[in-house]
Amino acid sequence: MTRRTTKRTFPPLEQEQRPAVSTGQAAHYLDRAQRTLRGWATEAEAGPIQPRRINGRLAWPVAEIKRVLGVA
């Protein structure tokens, strides 16, 4: 079975204005697989960033992503 992949484009991290982004977008910025970020979310202190849960969904704080990557 072949998996379809669609190339999603995201704004540069420096231009992101929202306080939090989806797992897919956070994975893009951090250059990690979405599965890795979900692992960080399930284990306390597993990764450099912990998401917030909003209505059962993960929301990754943009400020924390910028801090980890050293983006002003």
N, CA, C and O of each residue as an XYZ file, in Angstrom:
288
protein
N       0.848     -1.169      0.000
C       0.000      0.000      0.000
C       0.899      1.240      0.000
O       1.855      1.329      0.770
N       0.586      2.155     -0.843
C       1.355      3.388     -0.946
C       0.648      4.490     -0.183
O      -0.558      4.693     -0.320
N       1.409      5.181      0.609
C       0.848      6.283      1.388
C       0.964      7.566      0.582
O       2.031      7.891      0.062
N      -0.124      8.277      0.484
C      -0.098      9.570     -0.191
C       0.442     10.618      0.765
O       0.057     10.683      1.932
N       1.324     11.419      0.252
C       1.824     12.523      1.063
C       1.568     13.815      0.314
O       1.818     13.919     -0.887
N       1.080     14.767      1.026
C       0.876     16.073      0.432
C       1.838     17.045      1.082
O       2.010     17.056      2.301
N       2.447     17.842      0.266
C       3.401     18.828      0.767
C       2.632     20.025      1.297
O       1.992     20.745      0.530
N       2.690     20.241      2.595
C       2.033     21.389      3.198
C       3.052     22.497      3.362
O       4.215     22.248      3.682
N       2.616     23.689      3.146
C       3.514     24.820      3.332
C       3.062     25.608      4.556
O       1.875     25.866      4.749
N       4.010     25.969      5.350
C       3.753     26.723      6.567
C       4.506     28.044      6.479
O       5.542     28.124      5.819
N       3.993     29.083      7.143
C       4.728     30.354      7.143
C       6.036     30.193      7.910
O       6.140     29.319      8.770
N       7.019     31.009      7.617
C       8.262     30.954      8.394
C       7.954     31.149      9.889
O       7.044     31.893     10.253
N       8.706     30.486     10.719
C       8.473     30.549     12.159
C       8.505     31.983     12.670
O       7.745     32.336     13.572
N       9.367     32.803     12.109
C       9.481     34.198     12.545
C       8.191     34.975     12.298
O       7.931     35.970     12.975
N       7.384     34.533     11.341
C       6.150     35.238     10.996
C       4.908     34.641     11.653
O       3.814     35.188     11.513
N       5.060     33.542     12.359
C       3.902     32.894     13.000
C       3.390     33.767     14.135
O       4.139     34.121     15.046
N       2.105     34.113     14.074
C       1.504     35.016     15.052
C       0.632     34.300     16.087
O       0.335     34.868     17.138
N       0.224     33.079     15.805
C      -0.650     32.361     16.741
C       0.134     31.933     17.973
O       1.343     31.720     17.891
N      -0.533     31.805     19.105
C       0.176     31.398     20.324
C       0.579     29.922     20.320
O       1.516     29.536     21.018
N      -0.119     29.099     19.544
C       0.187     27.673     19.497
C      -0.140     27.131     18.110
O      -0.978     27.678     17.393
N       0.540     26.044     17.749
C       0.327     25.433     16.439
C       0.048     23.941     16.605
O       0.246     23.376     17.680
N      -0.412     23.319     15.532
C      -0.738     21.897     15.545
C       0.527     21.047     15.624
O       1.641     21.548     15.469
N       0.336     19.777     15.863
C       1.471     18.850     15.925
C       2.202     18.803     14.595
O       3.432     18.780     14.566
N       1.467     18.788     13.502
C       2.100     18.748     12.185
C       2.974     19.955     11.918
O       4.082     19.837     11.396
N       2.464     21.108     12.281
C       3.227     22.337     12.058
C       4.431     22.400     12.995
O       5.519     22.795     12.576
N       4.251     22.017     14.248
C       5.374     22.009     15.187
C       6.451     21.038     14.723
O       7.639     21.344     14.817
N       6.052     19.877     14.225
C       7.012     18.893     13.722
C       7.801     19.468     12.543
O       9.004     19.239     12.418
N       7.124     20.199     11.703
C       7.792     20.843     10.560
C       8.869     21.814     11.052
O      10.009     21.765     10.590
N       8.510     22.688     11.981
C       9.463     23.677     12.482
C      10.633     23.026     13.218
O      11.774     23.472     13.097
N      10.348     21.977     13.976
C      11.387     21.323     14.775
C      12.155     20.263     13.989
O      13.123     19.696     14.495
N      11.732     19.994     12.762
C      12.350     18.987     11.906
C      12.352     17.616     12.584
O      13.366     16.919     12.621
N      11.206     17.260     13.107
C      10.992     15.966     13.754
C       9.717     15.357     13.200
O       8.891     16.058     12.616
N       9.556     14.072     13.380
C       8.332     13.400     12.955
C       7.207     13.726     13.939
O       7.449     13.953     15.124
N       5.983     13.746     13.432
C       4.834     13.997     14.302
C       4.782     12.957     15.413
O       4.402     13.262     16.544
N       5.161     11.741     15.087
C       5.156     10.657     16.071
C       6.095     10.967     17.242
O       5.790     10.645     18.391
N       7.227     11.587     16.945
C       8.182     11.969     17.993
C       7.546     12.976     18.946
O       7.664     12.847     20.165
N       6.874     13.977     18.386
C       6.235     14.988     19.226
C       5.117     14.381     20.064
O       4.942     14.757     21.223
N       4.367     13.460     19.501
C       3.321     12.803     20.285
C       3.920     12.011     21.439
O       3.327     11.924     22.514
N       5.102     11.433     21.211
C       5.812     10.739     22.284
C       6.212     11.699     23.387
O       6.094     11.384     24.572
N       6.691     12.886     22.988
C       7.033     13.901     23.984
C       5.812     14.264     24.812
O       5.918     14.504     26.015
N       4.659     14.303     24.170
C       3.440     14.725     24.857
C       2.950     13.691     25.858
O       2.308     14.046     26.846
N       3.242     12.416     25.619
C       2.717     11.376     26.502
C       3.615     11.090     27.694
O       3.155     10.542     28.696
N       4.881     11.449     27.603
C       5.808     11.193     28.700
C       6.240     12.509     29.339
O       6.713     13.414     28.652
N       6.077     12.608     30.636
C       6.491     13.818     31.346
C       8.003     14.001     31.203
O       8.772     13.054     31.366
N       8.409     15.210     30.902
C       9.823     15.573     30.756
C      10.519     14.802     29.636
O      11.741     14.656     29.670
N       9.781     14.306     28.649
C      10.389     13.521     27.573
C      11.092     14.386     26.542
O      12.147     14.008     26.033
N      10.526     15.532     26.231
C      11.102     16.364     25.188
C      11.351     17.770     25.678
O      11.033     18.099     26.821
N      11.914     18.600     24.827
C      12.224     19.966     25.223
C      10.992     20.871     25.325
O      11.055     21.954     25.907
N       9.883     20.418     24.759
C       8.650     21.210     24.769
C       7.500     20.321     25.199
O       7.413     19.166     24.782
N       6.629     20.848     26.021
C       5.415     20.134     26.403
C       4.223     20.891     25.827
O       4.111     22.104     26.006
N       3.337     20.180     25.140
C       2.179     20.842     24.553
C       1.088     21.073     25.579
O       1.118     20.527     26.682
N       0.134     21.885     25.198
C      -1.069     22.068     25.989
C      -2.160     21.274     25.294
O      -2.142     21.123     24.072
N      -3.097     20.774     26.057
C      -4.215     20.045     25.468
C      -5.422     20.974     25.447
O      -5.834     21.517     26.472
N      -5.974     21.137     24.254
C      -7.143     21.981     24.069
C      -8.210     21.130     23.401
O      -8.069     20.730     22.245
N      -9.269     20.861     24.133
C     -10.349     20.006     23.628
C      -9.819     18.681     23.091
O     -10.277     18.202     22.054
N      -8.868     18.095     23.785
C      -8.324     16.803     23.407
C      -7.255     16.837     22.331
O      -6.722     15.792     21.958
N      -6.938     18.004     21.832
C      -5.906     18.127     20.799
C      -4.657     18.766     21.388
O      -4.719     19.518     22.360
N      -3.530     18.452     20.780
C      -2.270     19.015     21.239
C      -2.032     20.367     20.584
O      -2.202     20.524     19.375
N      -1.642     21.327     21.386
C      -1.310     22.672     20.898
C       0.107     22.976     21.382
O       0.370     23.030     22.583
N       1.005     23.171     20.430
C       2.416     23.390     20.747
C       2.706     24.885     20.795
O       2.526     25.576     19.792
N       3.153     25.401     21.942
C       3.396     26.843     22.095
C       4.491     27.349     21.161
O       5.614     26.845     21.173
N       4.155     28.337     20.362
C       5.102     28.911     19.407
C       6.290     29.533     20.140
O       7.425     29.423     19.676
N       6.049     30.176     21.262
C       7.143     30.800     22.014
C       8.173     29.752     22.446
O       9.374     30.019     22.424
N       7.712     28.577     22.833
C       8.626     27.505     23.246
C       9.395     26.943     22.051
O      10.580     26.632     22.164
N       8.729     26.814     20.917
C       9.409     26.357     19.700
C      10.511     27.342     19.326
O      11.630     26.945     19.003
N      10.182     28.622     19.373
C      11.175     29.656     19.057
C      12.338     29.616     20.049
O      13.494     29.772     19.657
N      12.037     29.407     21.328
C      13.092     29.348     22.346
C      14.041     28.185     22.073
O      15.260     28.351     22.111
N      13.485     27.023     21.802
C      14.291     25.832     21.550
C      15.176     26.020     20.318
O      16.329     25.589     20.303
N      14.633     26.660     19.294
C      15.394     26.845     18.055
C      16.251     28.106     18.051
O      17.031     28.321     17.123
N      16.115     28.941     19.078
C      16.912     30.163     19.159
C      16.464     31.226     18.172
O      17.276     32.004     17.672
N      15.161     31.253     17.894
C      14.608     32.236     16.959
C      14.032     33.400     17.762
O      13.305     33.191     18.733
N      14.355     34.607     17.357
C      13.862     35.792     18.074
C      12.452     36.140     17.661
O      11.882     37.108     18.164
